[in-house]
């Protein structure tokens, strides 16, 4: 755990993306837990980014928006390599 390495003047940046959590439904995410548990501690800040913060190619923004607009189905089955091109 990185806390054991934190000195008196140390600063840490921990990054994560809650849209990229791929845990089973019955397993809670430490990333989500930490935002709830540590939210009110002075000196700990959480910064949330959105599509306006993306400064990459415009297609990256369009892809992120497309995925964000998809309904949550819970169906995580993979296609097993059977890809159909239209």
C-alpha positions, 0 to 999 in steps of 0.5 A, spaced: 500 500 500 502 506 498 500 509 504 506 506 508 511 510 503 507 517 504 512 522 507 511 528 511 511 532 504 509 527 499 504 528 494 500 523 490 496 523 484 492 517 484 488 516 477 482 512 475 476 511 471 469 509 474 467 507 467 472 502 466 470 498 472 470 491 470 468 487 476 463 482 477 456 485 479 457 482 486 464 485 487 464 492 490 469 497 486 475 500 491 475 506 486 468 508 488 469 506 495 475 511 496 471 517 493 465 515 498 470 514 504 475 519 503 471 525 500 471 529 507 478 529 509 482 535 508 488 535 503 484 529 499 481 532 493 477 528 487 477 531 480 472 529 476 473 530 468 468 529 462 468 529 455 470 537 455 477 535 458 479 530 452 484 534 448 485 528 443 483 527 436 475 529 435 474 521 434 476 519 441 470 524 444 465 521 439 467 514 441 466 516 448 460 519 447 457 513 443 459 509 449 456 513 454 449 514 451 448 506 450 443 503 455 446 499 461 444 492 459 449 487 463 450 483 457 458 482 457 458 476 453 464 477 448 463 475 440 468 470 440 472 473 434 465 472 430 465 479 427 461 481 422 463 487 417 457 491 414 
